């Protein structure tokens, strides 16, 4: 029985810390783009369509590569 006096507050403290960390992650934008990383692995980095889409999404145009991809 005396162990419960230690374990229950310890468990509540751990839950409070976990809830705090979760809300901190949500507020800092960790869950803003859940689909982007999953779709980014589907595109080749040197693909012109992918580069154009990334430039358009970011709003920062980059200069085109002079080199052709090795598989083209």
NUBAMAR-179871 format. One record per residue: residue number from 1; z, y, x of N, C-alpha, C in turn. Coordinates in steps of 0.1 Angstrom, whole numbers. Layout:
<recs>
+-----+-------+-------+-------+-------+-------+-------+-------+-------+-------+
|  nr |   n.w |   n.v |   n.u |  ca.w |  ca.v |  ca.u |   c.w |   c.v |   c.u |
+-----+-------+-------+-------+-------+-------+-------+-------+-------+-------+
| NUM |     Z |     Y |     X |     Z |     Y |     X |     Z |     Y |     X |
...
+-----+-------+-------+-------+-------+-------+-------+-------+-------+-------+
</recs>
This chain:
<recs>
+-----+-------+-------+-------+-------+-------+-------+-------+-------+-------+
|  nr |   n.w |   n.v |   n.u |  ca.w |  ca.v |  ca.u |   c.w |   c.v |   c.u |
+-----+-------+-------+-------+-------+-------+-------+-------+-------+-------+
|   1 |     0 |   -12 |     8 |     0 |     0 |     0 |     0 |    13 |     8 |
|   2 |     8 |    13 |    19 |     8 |    26 |    27 |    -6 |    28 |    34 |
|   3 |   -14 |    18 |    36 |   -27 |    20 |    42 |   -36 |    27 |    32 |
|   4 |   -34 |    26 |    19 |   -42 |    34 |    10 |   -40 |    49 |    11 |
|   5 |   -28 |    53 |    15 |   -25 |    67 |    17 |   -33 |    73 |    28 |
|   6 |   -38 |    65 |    37 |   -46 |    69 |    48 |   -61 |    67 |    45 |
|   7 |   -64 |    56 |    39 |   -78 |    52 |    37 |   -85 |    60 |    26 |
|   8 |   -78 |    64 |    16 |   -84 |    71 |     5 |   -88 |    86 |    10 |
|   9 |   -79 |    93 |    16 |   -83 |   106 |    21 |   -93 |   105 |    32 |
|  10 |   -93 |    95 |    40 |  -104 |    93 |    50 |  -117 |    91 |    44 |
|  11 |  -118 |    83 |    33 |  -130 |    80 |    26 |  -135 |    93 |    19 |
|  12 |  -126 |   101 |    13 |  -130 |   113 |     7 |  -135 |   123 |    17 |
|  13 |  -129 |   123 |    29 |  -134 |   132 |    40 |  -148 |   128 |    44 |
|  14 |  -150 |   116 |    46 |  -164 |   111 |    50 |  -174 |   114 |    39 |
|  15 |  -171 |   112 |    27 |  -180 |   116 |    16 |  -183 |   131 |    16 |
|  16 |  -173 |   139 |    18 |  -174 |   153 |    18 |  -183 |   158 |    30 |
|  17 |  -182 |   151 |    41 |  -190 |   155 |    53 |  -205 |   151 |    50 |
|  18 |  -207 |   139 |    44 |  -220 |   134 |    40 |  -227 |   144 |    30 |
|  19 |  -220 |   148 |    20 |  -225 |   157 |    11 |  -229 |   171 |    17 |
|  20 |  -220 |   175 |    26 |  -223 |   188 |    33 |  -235 |   187 |    42 |
|  21 |  -237 |   176 |    49 |  -249 |   173 |    57 |  -261 |   173 |    49 |
|  22 |  -260 |   166 |    37 |  -272 |   165 |    28 |  -276 |   179 |    24 |
|  23 |  -267 |   187 |    19 |  -271 |   200 |    14 |  -275 |   209 |    25 |
|  24 |  -270 |   208 |    37 |  -275 |   215 |    49 |  -290 |   211 |    52 |
|  25 |  -293 |   198 |    51 |  -307 |   194 |    54 |  -316 |   199 |    43 |
|  26 |  -312 |   199 |    31 |  -320 |   205 |    20 |  -323 |   220 |    22 |
|  27 |  -312 |   227 |    25 |  -313 |   241 |    27 |  -322 |   245 |    39 |
|  28 |  -321 |   237 |    50 |  -329 |   240 |    62 |  -343 |   235 |    61 |
|  29 |  -348 |   229 |    50 |  -362 |   226 |    48 |  -366 |   212 |    53 |
|  30 |  -356 |   203 |    55 |  -360 |   190 |    60 |  -368 |   182 |    50 |
|  31 |  -366 |   185 |    37 |  -373 |   177 |    26 |  -384 |   185 |    20 |
|  32 |  -389 |   196 |    26 |  -400 |   204 |    20 |  -413 |   197 |    19 |
|  33 |  -417 |   190 |    30 |  -430 |   184 |    30 |  -429 |   169 |    33 |
|  34 |  -428 |   161 |    22 |  -426 |   147 |    24 |  -439 |   139 |    25 |
|  35 |  -450 |   145 |    20 |  -463 |   138 |    21 |  -471 |   142 |    33 |
|  36 |  -469 |   153 |    39 |  -477 |   157 |    50 |  -477 |   148 |    62 |
|  37 |  -466 |   143 |    67 |  -466 |   134 |    78 |  -472 |   120 |    75 |
|  38 |  -471 |   116 |    62 |  -477 |   104 |    58 |  -492 |   105 |    58 |
|  39 |  -498 |   116 |    54 |  -512 |   118 |    53 |  -518 |   121 |    67 |
|  40 |  -510 |   127 |    76 |  -515 |   132 |    89 |  -519 |   120 |    98 |
|  41 |  -513 |   109 |    96 |  -517 |    97 |   104 |  -530 |    91 |   100 |
|  42 |  -536 |    95 |    89 |  -548 |    90 |    84 |  -560 |    97 |    90 |
|  43 |  -558 |   109 |    96 |  -569 |   117 |   101 |  -569 |   116 |   117 |
|  44 |  -581 |   116 |   122 |  -583 |   117 |   136 |  -581 |   132 |   141 |
|  45 |  -574 |   134 |   152 |  -571 |   148 |   156 |  -584 |   156 |   160 |
|  46 |  -594 |   149 |   164 |  -606 |   155 |   168 |  -616 |   156 |   157 |
|  47 |  -613 |   152 |   146 |  -622 |   152 |   134 |  -624 |   167 |   130 |
|  48 |  -636 |   172 |   129 |  -637 |   187 |   125 |  -632 |   190 |   111 |
|  49 |  -633 |   180 |   102 |  -628 |   183 |    89 |  -613 |   184 |    89 |
|  50 |  -606 |   176 |    97 |  -592 |   176 |    98 |  -587 |   189 |   105 |
|  51 |  -594 |   193 |   115 |  -591 |   205 |   123 |  -593 |   217 |   114 |
|  52 |  -603 |   218 |   106 |  -606 |   229 |    97 |  -595 |   229 |    86 |
|  53 |  -591 |   218 |    81 |  -580 |   217 |    70 |  -567 |   222 |    76 |
|  54 |  -564 |   218 |    88 |  -551 |   222 |    94 |  -551 |   237 |    97 |
|  55 |  -563 |   242 |   101 |  -564 |   257 |   104 |  -563 |   265 |    91 |
|  56 |  -569 |   260 |    80 |  -568 |   267 |    68 |  -554 |   266 |    62 |
|  57 |  -547 |   255 |    64 |  -534 |   254 |    58 |  -524 |   263 |    66 |
|  58 |  -525 |   263 |    79 |  -516 |   271 |    87 |  -519 |   286 |    88 |
|  59 |  -532 |   289 |    85 |  -535 |   303 |    86 |  -538 |   309 |   100 |
|  60 |  -537 |   300 |   110 |  -539 |   303 |   124 |  -552 |   296 |   129 |
|  61 |  -563 |   303 |   128 |  -576 |   296 |   133 |  -575 |   294 |   148 |
|  62 |  -580 |   282 |   152 |  -581 |   279 |   166 |  -596 |   278 |   170 |
|  63 |  -598 |   279 |   183 |  -612 |   279 |   187 |  -617 |   264 |   187 |
|  64 |  -629 |   262 |   184 |  -634 |   248 |   183 |  -635 |   242 |   197 |
|  65 |  -634 |   229 |   198 |  -635 |   222 |   210 |  -650 |   221 |   214 |
|  66 |  -653 |   223 |   227 |  -666 |   221 |   232 |  -670 |   207 |   234 |
|  67 |  -660 |   198 |   235 |  -662 |   184 |   238 |  -664 |   177 |   225 |
|  68 |  -673 |   167 |   226 |  -675 |   159 |   214 |  -665 |   147 |   215 |
|  69 |  -661 |   142 |   204 |  -652 |   130 |   204 |  -659 |   118 |   211 |
|  70 |  -652 |   109 |   217 |  -658 |    98 |   225 |  -665 |    89 |   216 |
|  71 |  -662 |    88 |   203 |  -668 |    78 |   194 |  -680 |    84 |   186 |
|  72 |  -683 |    97 |   189 |  -694 |   103 |   181 |  -708 |   100 |   187 |
+-----+-------+-------+-------+-------+-------+-------+-------+-------+-------+
</recs>
